[in-house]
Amino acid sequence: MFAVKKTFKLHFVSPSFLVLMSALLCAQFVFAQQPTDEAAVSPGAGNAEADEEAGKSRRIERLGDVSTDEWEMDLSLPTAPAAAPVQEEANSLPDAAQDQQLQQLLSGLATDPDSSEINEQLDTLLSNILALARGLIDSGSTEEAAKLLAVIKPIDPGLPGLKTAQRRLQALKDTQKLLAKAEKALAADQLIEPEKGSALYYFNQTLRVKPDSSAAQQGLARIQEALIERANEAAQELDFEMSAKWLNQASAVGKDQTMVDDAWQQLTAFQSMHADDLESKALEAMNAGDFNTAEFNIIDLIALGGQEERVKSLREQLEEARFYGGFEPGQVISDSFLNFAGKAPDIVVIAAGSFLMGSSGQSGGAYNNEQPRHRVTIERGFGFGVTEVTVAQFGLFVERSGYVTGADSTGESTVYDETAGRLIKRKKTNWQNDYRGKKGKPEDPVLHVNLHDARAYVQWLAAETGKRYRLPTEAEYEYVARGAVGGTFWWGEGSPSKPVENLTGQRDRSPSKRSWTTPFKRYGDGYWGPSPAGSLRDSVLVHPMGVYDIAGNVSEWTEDCWHPNYMKAPVDGSAWVNRGCERTVVRGGYWASAPDQARAAFRISARPETLGPVVGIRIARDLQGGTNN
């Protein structure tokens, strides 16, 4: 240290100071080195004024007053050449002017240790140097600050504020080391792991050493940003559970939650958008009849979390779609055409159900083809034409498609001859004519159409609406004809109490006053031939499934091949079709059917090319899916 004791015989000084003092005094002295009295070099433990006085004392304690005897004793030591002391390079100030001033003041003190003026100037200079060191510490320049403090310490170790600056410098060095480690961990993507080697760990350690470290605070913010980015990446991969985990980690990093809160809002919005997308896809799949895909979308929605109400609603809709395509039993549907104005004939949604098909019949008699009686279970609802297809509806098909019917191809059909009371062939008769061969009215049920014409019509409907139109199956027809009551007719047994079907009534008369030989007793509907489709209705006696003319008016084509009995018949309501079938099942009574032929179980066969005033068209539709499914 640049200090000596003036009351002791032996003295200890630093080599740097010896060089300086030897130059000033132009003389060389050899000093015997003895252990320094600790009590003599320790500053007083009093107040600041005492510390300052002690500092001055240390600065002026140079070569003190010693006796000649003491020096003679020193000079009496062996005269052999002593090893030259190792000289340290004196610390210098980076500012040349300050450094020159410091050297001059120290030289002045060596000459005049008691000079108050020099001491005051030295105090001022050292204080200024300390202030510069503090500024360097504030700016993070540890090496420059350390050099300045190294100049001050040997001159005045008790300078007020020096120890604080030294502590701050050490803290700065420690924080810089920690920050360097934190940066290295960041570069290695070790954000929060390992526990005692992550960027988070080193930044938090930095804040323990220096709570106001802006670099550490910014580092924590960078960790938050990186964790939020991980959360965003997980969300993009639809791993919302992992995304939430990263956001929770980000929330635990720092006090400022602004970025994390924004990220949570974005994640919630993204989840909601994804949930909307899953819901839309589920509904689209349901509409297409792809229930497995709809189920997968609902499962994904469950995995998303927080969508309980939406999942519940979709589950209910899926259940309905499986059975009714999203519709309700009894609901009437009018499908619009896709490429032009207009709608398909009305259909009504028929509820799923089970019934006994066929009849016990008369053993060996005319009803053997209705046996054996068997239970059929229709597991899914279906659409069924409210009425028969009309002349106007079929005419739109011919007009739009250019289709040529069987009657147009052959140039003839059969008609009812009033005079003869029977059916006869007549030229130039087609779908535009009524049962007598005269021009039909738009609302009349279309006649003179064969099976090929009926199939072409429903296929056209399917193409123009995008829905799965078809002809009814034989089981579906009987199911509706029974009206879910299991009776002989949909109204029960015997004759209807109201005019609700165009049947062979006892009270009906032909234009020439003919009457039916086997009529429904005490019944009359006012029509001899077919009535306009759906025109006979009653406000009290209503078909429970919402259809009209199912027991009379005109018979209708079905999709089933003719089989002489029900042995091995389907029990799920599907069409019974096999290759090469030559005859097709026709169902439902017509305007001249006897009561026995109007029964729900009654069935007859016809060749696909059959034409006449008896058989028309009734449409059916699958409720699930479109034409491409």
C-alpha positions in Angstrom: 0.0 0.0 0.0 0.9 3.6 -0.5 1.2 4.1 3.2 3.9 3.8 5.9 4.0 4.0 9.7 5.8 7.0 11.2 6.0 5.9 14.8 7.7 2.5 14.3 11.3 1.8 13.7 10.8 -0.5 10.7 8.7 0.4 7.7 6.9 -1.5 4.9 6.0 0.1 1.6 5.1 -1.2 -1.8 7.7 -1.6 -4.5 5.8 0.9 -6.7 5.9 3.6 -4.0 9.7 2.9 -3.4 10.4 3.6 -7.0 8.5 6.8 -6.8 10.0 7.9 -3.5 13.6 7.0 -4.6 13.2 9.2 -7.6 12.0 12.0 -5.5 14.7 11.8 -2.8 17.5 10.8 -5.2 18.8 8.3 -2.7 18.5 4.6 -2.1 17.7 2.9 1.2 17.6 -0.7 2.1 15.0 -1.6 4.7 14.8 -4.7 6.8 11.3 -6.2 6.3 9.5 -7.1 9.4 5.9 -8.1 10.0 3.7 -5.0 10.2 1.9 -4.3 13.4 -1.8 -5.0 12.5 -3.1 -2.6 15.1 -1.0 0.2 13.7 -2.2 -0.2 10.0 -5.9 -0.6 10.7 -8.0 2.5 10.4 -9.9 3.8 13.4 -13.4 2.4 13.9 -14.8 5.8 14.6 -16.9 8.2 12.5 -16.3 9.4 8.9 -14.3 12.3 10.2 -11.9 10.0 12.0 -11.7 7.8 8.9 -10.8 10.8 6.8 -8.1 11.9 9.4 -6.8 8.3 9.4 -6.7 8.4 5.6 -4.6 11.6 5.6 -2.3 10.1 8.3 -1.7 7.1 6.1 -0.9 9.4 3.1 1.7 11.5 5.0 3.4 8.7 7.0 6.4 8.6 4.7 10.0 8.3 5.9 9.3 9.3 9.5 11.4 10.7 12.2 13.9 8.0 13.1 17.1 8.1 15.1 20.5 7.8 13.8 21.0 4.7 15.8 18.2 3.0 14.0 19.6 3.8 10.6 23.0 2.8 11.8 21.6 -0.5 13.0 20.1 -0.9 9.5 23.3 0.0 7.8 25.2 -2.5 10.0 23.5 -5.4 8.2 25.6 -7.5 6.0 26.9 -5.5 3.1 26.6 -8.3 0.6 24.5 -7.2 -2.4 20.9 -7.7 -1.6 18.5 -9.0 -4.3 16.9 -6.1 -6.1 13.2 -5.9 -5.1 10.6 -6.8 -7.8 9.1 -3.6 -8.9 5.4 -3.5 -10.0 4.3 -1.2 -12.6 2.3 1.6 -11.0 -1.3 1.8 -11.9 -2.1 4.8 -14.1 -5.3 6.6 -15.0 -6.7 6.3 -18.5 -7.1 10.1 -18.6 -3.6 11.5 -19.2 -4.4 14.8 -17.6 -5.8 13.2 -14.5 -2.9 10.8 -14.3 -0.4 13.7 -14.5 -2.3 15.5 -11.8 -2.3 12.5 -9.6 1.5 12.0 -10.0 2.2 15.6 -9.2 0.0 15.5 -6.1 1.7 12.3 -4.8 5.1 13.9 -5.5 4.0 17.0 -3.6 2.9 15.0 -0.6 6.2 13.2 -0.6 7.8 16.5 -0.2 5.2 18.2 2.0 3.1 15.5 3.7 1.2 18.0 5.8 0.1 20.3 3.0 -3.6 20.8 3.5 -3.9 22.2 0.0 -2.4 19.1 -1.7 -4.5 16.8 0.5 -7.7 18.6 -0.4 -6.8 18.5 -4.1 -5.9 14.8 -3.8 -9.3 14.1 -2.1 -11.1 15.9 -4.8 -9.2 14.0 -7.6 -9.8 10.7 -5.9 -13.5 11.5 -5.5 -13.7 12.4 -9.2 -12.0 9.2 -10.1 -14.5 7.3 -7.9 -17.4 9.0 -9.6 -16.0 7.9 -13.0 -15.7 4.4 -11.7 -19.3 4.4 -10.6 -20.3 5.6 -14.0 -18.4 2.8 -15.6 -20.0 0.3 -13.3 -23.4 1.7 -14.2 -22.6 1.2 -17.9 -21.3 -2.4 -17.3 -17.6 -1.6 -18.1 -16.1 -3.8 -15.4 -12.4 -3.7 -16.6 -12.2 0.1 -16.9 -14.0 0.5 -13.5 -11.6 -2.1 -11.9 -8.5 -0.1 -13.1 -9.8 3.1 -11.5 -10.6 1.5 -8.2 -7.2 -0.2 -8.2 -5.7 3.3 -8.4 -7.8 4.6 -5.5 -7.4 1.7 -3.1 -3.7 1.9 -2.4 -3.8 5.7 -2.0 -6.9 6.0 0.1 -8.6 2.7 1.0 -10.9 4.5 3.3 -12.2 6.9 0.7 -16.0 7.2 1.3 -18.0 5.2 -1.2 -15.0 3.1 -2.3 -16.1 -0.1 -0.6 -19.7 0.3 -2.0 -18.2 0.7 -5.4 -16.1 -2.4 -5.0 -19.1 -4.4 -3.9 -21.1 -3.1 -6.9 -18.2 -4.0 -9.2 -18.0 -7.5 -7.8 -21.8 -7.9 -8.2 -21.5 -6.6 -11.8 -18.8 -9.2 -12.5 -20.9 -11.9 -11.0 -24.0 -10.9 -13.0 -22.1 -10.7 -16.2 -20.9 -14.2 -15.7 -24.4 -15.4 -14.9 -25.8 -13.5 -17.9 -23.2 -15.1 -20.2 -24.2 -18.6 -18.9 -27.9 -17.6 -19.5 -27.2 -16.6 -23.1 -25.3 -19.8 -23.7 -28.3 -21.8 -22.3 -30.6 -19.8 -24.6 -28.5 -20.6 -27.6 -28.8 -24.2 -26.7 -32.6 -23.9 -26.4 -32.3 -24.8 -22.7 -35.1 -22.4 -21.7 -36.3 -24.0 -18.4 -34.5 -27.3 -18.2 -32.3 -28.5 -16.6 -33.4 -27.0 -13.4 -30.0 -25.6 -12.4 -28.5 -25.1 -15.8 -31.3 -23.4 -17.8 -31.5 -19.9 -19.0 -34.4 -19.3 -16.6 -32.2 -20.4 -13.7 -29.3 -18.1 -14.6 -31.5 -15.1 -15.2 -33.2 -15.6 -11.8 -29.8 -16.0 -10.2 -28.8 -12.7 -11.8 -31.8 -11.0 -10.3 -30.8 -12.3 -6.9 -27.5 -10.7 -7.2 -28.8 -7.6 -8.9 -32.5 -7.2 -8.5 -32.7 -4.3 -10.9 -30.9 -6.0 -13.8 -32.6 -5.0 -16.9 -30.7 -7.6 -18.9 -32.1 -10.3 -16.7 -35.6 -8.9 -17.0 -35.3 -8.8 -20.7 -33.9 -12.3 -20.7 -37.0 -13.6 -18.9 -39.1 -11.8 -21.4 -37.2 -13.6 -24.2 -37.9 -16.9 -22.4 -41.6 -16.1 -22.3 -41.6 -15.3 -26.0 -39.8 -18.6 -26.8 -42.3 -20.6 -24.7 -45.2 -18.7 -26.3 -43.8 -19.6 -29.7 -43.6 -23.2 -28.6 -47.3 -23.0 -27.6 -48.2 -21.5 -30.9 -46.4 -24.3 -32.8 -48.2 -26.9 -30.7 -51.6 -25.2 -31.4 -50.9 -25.2 -35.1 -50.3 -29.0 -34.8 -53.7 -29.1 -33.0 -51.9 -30.3 -29.8 -53.8 -27.9 -27.6 -52.9 -29.7 -24.4 -49.2 -29.2 -25.0 -49.9 -25.6 -26.1 -51.6 -24.9 -22.8 -48.7 -26.5 -20.9 -46.2 -24.2 -22.6 -48.3 -21.2 -21.8 -48.5 -22.2 -18.2 -44.7 -22.5 -18.2 -44.5 -19.0 -19.7 -46.8 -17.6 -17.1 -44.5 -18.8 -14.3 -41.4 -17.2 -15.8 -42.0 -13.5 -14.9 -44.3 -11.0 -13.3 -45.4 -9.3 -16.5 -48.2 -11.4 -17.9 -49.1 -9.2 -20.8 -47.6 -11.4 -23.5 -49.0 -14.6 -21.9 -52.5 -13.2 -21.5 -52.5 -12.2 -25.2 -51.3 -15.7 -26.1 -54.0 -17.3 -24.1 -56.6 -15.1 -25.9 -55.2 -16.2 -29.3 -55.1 -19.8 -28.2 -58.8 -19.6 -27.1 -59.7 -17.9 -30.3 -57.9 -20.5 -32.4 -59.5 -23.3 -30.4 -62.9 -21.8 -31.0 -62.1 -21.6 -34.7 -61.0 -25.2 -34.8 -64.1 -26.2 -32.9 -66.3 -24.4 -35.4 -64.4 -26.2 -38.2 -64.9 -29.6 -36.5 -68.6 -28.9 -36.0 -69.0 -27.8 -39.6 -67.2 -30.9 -40.8 -69.3 -33.1 -38.5 -72.6 -31.6 -39.8 -71.4 -31.9 -43.4 -70.6 -35.6 -42.9 -74.0 -36.1 -41.3 -75.7 -34.5 -44.2 -73.7 -36.7 -46.6 -74.6 -39.8 -44.6 -71.0 -40.4 -43.6 -71.6 -41.0 -39.9 -68.2 -42.5 -39.1 -66.5 -39.3 -40.2 -69.0 -37.3 -38.2 -68.2 -39.4 -35.2 -64.5 -38.9 -35.6 -65.0 -35.1 -35.8 -67.0 -35.2 -32.6 -64.3 -37.2 -30.9 -61.7 -34.6 -32.0 -64.0 -32.0 -30.5 -64.1 -33.9 -27.2 -60.3 -34.0 -27.2 -60.2 -30.3 -27.8 -61.8 -29.8 -24.4 -64.3 -27.2 -23.2 -66.8 -28.0 -25.8 -69.3 -29.9 -23.8 -72.5 -28.2 -24.9 -71.4 -28.3 -28.6 -70.6 -32.0 -28.3 -73.9 -32.7 -26.7 -75.8 -30.9 -29.5 -73.8 -32.7 -32.2 -74.4 -36.1 -30.5 -78.1 -35.5 -30.6 -78.0 -34.3 -34.2 -75.9 -37.4 -35.2 -78.4 -39.6 -33.5 -81.2 -38.0 -35.5 -79.1 -38.0 -38.7 -78.5 -41.8 -38.3 -82.2 -42.3 -38.3 -83.8 -39.3 -40.0 -81.0 -37.3 -41.7 -81.5 -34.5 -39.3 -85.2 -34.3 -39.9 -88.2 -35.2 -37.7 -90.8 -37.9 -38.3 -93.8 -36.4 -40.0 -91.8 -33.5 -41.4 -92.6 -32.7 -45.0 -89.6 -32.0 -47.2 -89.6 -30.1 -50.5 -86.2 -30.3 -52.1 -85.3 -27.5 -54.5 -83.7 -28.2 -57.9 -80.1 -27.2 -58.1 -79.9 -25.7 -61.6 -83.4 -24.2 -62.2 -86.4 -23.0 -60.4 -88.8 -25.5 -58.9 -89.0 -28.3 -56.4 -89.3 -32.0 -56.3 -92.6 -33.6 -55.2 -93.2 -33.4 -51.4 -92.0 -36.2 -49.3 -92.8 -36.9 -45.7 -90.3 -38.3 -43.1 -91.4 -41.8 -42.1 -90.3 -42.9 -38.6 -88.2 -46.0 -38.1 -90.2 -48.9 -36.7 -91.1 -52.6 -36.8 -94.1 -54.4 -38.1 -95.4 -57.8 -39.2 -95.2 -58.1 -43.0 -97.6 -60.3 -45.0 -100.7 -62.2 -43.8 -101.8 -65.6 -42.6 -104.0 -65.9 -45.7 -106.0 -68.8 -46.7 -104.0 -72.0 -46.8 -103.5 -73.1 -50.4 -105.4 -70.1 -51.6 -104.7 -66.7 -53.2 -102.7 -65.3 -50.4 -99.8 -67.7 -50.4 -97.6 -65.1 -51.9 -98.1 -63.0 -48.7 -96.6 -65.8 -46.5 -94.8 -66.5 -44.3 -95.7 -63.6 -42.1 -92.5 -62.2 -40.7 -91.3 -59.2 -38.7 -89.5 -56.5 -40.5 -87.5 -53.8 -38.6 -86.8 -50.6 -40.4 -83.9 -49.1 -38.4 -83.7 -45.8 -40.2 -86.3 -43.3 -41.2 -86.9 -42.6 -44.9 -88.7 -40.1 -47.1 -91.9 -41.2 -48.8 -94.0 -39.4 -51.4 -96.9 -37.6 -49.9 -98.9 -38.3 -53.0 -98.4 -40.0 -56.3 -96.4 -38.2 -58.9 -98.6 -35.9 -61.0 -98.8 -35.3 -64.7 -97.3 -31.8 -64.3 -94.4 -33.1 -62.2 -93.6 -35.9 -64.7 -94.0 -33.5 -67.6 -91.2 -31.2 -66.1 -88.9 -34.2 -66.1 -89.7 -35.0 -69.8 -89.3 -31.3 -70.7 -86.0 -30.8 -68.9 -84.4 -34.2 -69.8 -85.8 -34.9 -73.2 -86.7 -38.4 -72.0 -88.7 -40.7 -74.2 -91.1 -42.9 -72.3 -92.0 -46.5 -73.1 -95.5 -45.5 -74.3 -93.9 -42.9 -76.6 -91.6 -45.6 -78.0 -94.3 -48.1 -78.6 -96.9 -45.5 -79.6 -99.6 -47.1 -77.5 -100.9 -48.0 -74.0 -104.0 -49.5 -72.5 -107.0 -47.4 -71.4 -110.3 -48.0 -69.7 -113.2 -48.5 -72.1 -116.4 -47.3 -70.4 -118.6 -49.0 -73.0 -117.0 -52.4 -72.6 -116.2 -51.9 -68.9 -112.6 -53.2 -69.4 -109.1 -52.2 -70.5 -108.2 -52.0 -74.1 -105.1 -50.9 -76.1 -105.2 -47.5 -77.7 -102.7 -45.8 -80.1 -101.1 -42.4 -79.4 -101.6 -42.7 -75.6 -98.8 -41.7 -73.3 -98.1 -40.0 -69.9 -100.1 -37.0 -70.9 -103.4 -39.0 -71.0 -105.8 -40.0 -68.3 -107.2 -43.4 -67.6 -109.7 -43.1 -70.5 -107.0 -41.9 -73.0 -108.2 -38.3 -72.8 -105.8 -35.4 -72.0 -104.9 -35.6 -68.4 -105.1 -32.7 -66.0 -101.8 -31.4 -64.4 -102.9 -32.5 -60.9 -103.9 -36.0 -62.0 -101.6 -38.9 -61.1 -99.3 -39.7 -64.0 -100.3 -42.9 -65.8 -99.1 -45.0 -68.8 -95.6 -45.2 -67.3 -93.6 -48.5 -67.0 -90.9 -49.4 -64.5 -88.1 -48.0 -66.7 -89.9 -44.7 -66.8 -90.4 -44.6 -63.0 -86.7 -45.4 -62.4 -85.6 -42.7 -64.9 -87.8 -40.2 -63.1 -86.3 -40.8 -59.6 -82.8 -40.9 -61.0 -83.4 -37.5 -62.6 -84.8 -36.1 -59.3 -81.6 -37.4 -57.6 -79.3 -35.7 -60.1 -81.2 -32.4 -60.1 -81.6 -32.1 -56.3 -78.4 -33.8 -55.1 -80.5 -36.1 -52.8 -80.9 -39.9 -52.9 -84.3 -40.3 -54.5 -85.4 -43.8 -55.5 -88.5 -46.0 -55.7 -90.0 -47.4 -52.5 -89.2 -50.9 -51.4 -92.0 -53.4 -51.0 -91.5 -53.5 -47.2 -91.5 -49.7 -46.9 -94.7 -49.5 -48.9 -96.6 -52.1 -46.7 -95.2 -50.4 -43.6 -96.8 -47.1 -44.7 -99.9 -48.7 -46.0 -100.5 -50.2 -42.6 -100.1 -46.8 -41.0 -98.2 -48.2 -38.1 -101.4 -49.6 -36.6 -101.0 -53.1 -37.9 -104.6 -53.3 -39.4 -105.8 -54.5 -42.7 -106.0 -50.9 -43.8 -104.3 -47.8 -42.4 -107.7 -46.7 -41.0 -108.3 -50.1 -39.4 -110.9 -52.6 -40.7 -113.8 -52.4 -43.1 -114.9 -49.3 -45.0 -113.6 -45.8 -44.1 -116.1 -43.7 -42.3 -115.0 -40.7 -44.4 -114.1 -40.2 -48.0 -110.3 -40.3 -47.6 -109.2 -42.5 -50.5 -110.3 -43.1 -54.1 -111.7 -46.5 -53.5 -114.4 -48.7 -55.2 -117.3 -47.4 -53.1 -120.8 -48.8 -53.1 -122.1 -45.3 -53.7 -119.8 -44.5 -56.6 -121.2 -44.5 -60.2 -119.5 -44.3 -63.6 -120.4 -41.7 -66.3 -122.8 -44.4 -67.7 -124.1 -45.2 -64.3 -122.1 -48.4 -63.8 -121.4 -49.6 -60.2 -118.7 -51.8 -58.7 -119.6 -55.4 -58.2 -117.3 -55.8 -55.1 -117.2 -52.4 -53.5 -116.5 -50.9 -50.0 -119.9 -51.0 -48.5 -121.6 -47.7 -47.6 -118.7 -45.8 -49.1 -118.5 -43.2 -51.8 -115.8 -40.7 -52.8 -117.4 -39.2 -55.9 -114.8 -40.6 -58.4 -115.0 -43.5 -60.8 -111.5 -43.2 -62.3 -108.4 -41.7 -60.5 -108.9 -38.5 -58.5 -106.4 -35.6 -58.5 -103.4 -36.6 -56.4 -104.0 -36.0 -52.7 -107.4 -34.4 -53.3 -109.4 -36.7 -50.9 -108.7 -35.5 -47.4 -110.6 -35.4 -44.1 -109.8 -33.2 -41.1 -110.6 -36.0 -38.7 -109.6 -39.3 -40.4 -106.0 -38.6 -41.3 -103.3 -41.1 -42.2 -101.0 -41.2 -39.2 -97.9 -40.9 -41.3 -99.1 -38.0 -43.4 -99.6 -39.7 -46.8 -102.5 -39.8 -49.3 -103.9 -42.3 -51.7 -101.9 -45.2 -50.4 -104.8 -47.8 -50.5 -106.4 -46.6 -53.8 -106.3 -44.2 -56.7 -103.4 -45.8 -58.6 -101.0 -48.6 -57.8 -97.3 -47.9 -57.7 -94.0 -49.5 -58.8 -91.5 -50.7 -56.2 -87.9 -51.7 -56.5 -88.3 -55.4 -55.5 -88.2 -58.3 -57.8 -91.2 -60.6 -57.7 -90.9 -63.6 -55.4 -93.7 -66.1 -55.0 -93.4 -65.9 -51.2 -91.4 -64.4 -48.4 -89.1 -67.3 -47.7 -85.6 -65.8 -47.2 -87.0 -62.2 -47.6 -85.0 -59.3 -46.1 -86.1 -58.4 -42.6 -84.6 -54.9 -42.6 -86.9 -53.2 -45.0 -84.5 -53.2 -47.9 -85.4 -54.1 -51.5 -85.3 -57.8 -52.4 -83.5 -57.8 -55.7 -81.7 -60.5 -57.6 -80.2 -60.8 -61.1 -82.3 -61.5 -64.0 -85.7 -60.9 -62.3 -88.4 -60.8 -65.0 -91.2 -59.4 -62.9 -91.4 -56.6 -60.4 -93.7 -56.1 -57.4 -96.5 -53.5 -57.7 -98.1 -52.3 -54.5 -101.3 -50.5 -53.4 -104.8 -50.6 -54.7 -106.1 -48.5 -57.6 -109.3 -46.9 -58.6 -111.0 -50.2 -59.6 -109.5 -52.5 -56.9 -111.9 -54.6 -54.9 -111.5 -54.2 -51.1 -109.5 -57.3 -50.9 -107.0 -55.9 -53.4 -106.7 -52.6 -51.4 -105.3 -54.4 -48.3 -102.0 -53.3 -47.0 -100.5 -56.8 -47.5 -101.8 -57.2 -51.1 -99.1 -57.6 -53.8 -99.1 -58.4 -57.5 -96.4 -58.7 -60.1 -96.0 -57.0 -63.4 -93.4 -57.0 -66.2 -91.2 -53.9 -66.2 -92.6 -52.9 -69.6 -96.2 -53.0 -68.4 -98.2 -49.8 -69.4 -101.7 -48.7 -68.6 -104.2 -46.6 -66.5 -103.6 -48.6 -63.4 -99.9 -48.1 -62.2 -98.3 -44.8 -61.4 -95.2 -43.6 -59.5 -94.6 -42.8 -55.9 -91.2 -41.7 -54.8 -89.0 -42.5 -51.8 -85.8 -40.9 -50.6 -82.9 -41.8 -48.3 -82.6 -39.1 -45.6 -78.9 -39.6 -45.1 -76.5 -38.4 -47.7 -76.5 -37.2 -51.3 -76.3 -38.8 -54.7 -72.6 -39.4 -54.4 -72.8 -41.6 -51.3 
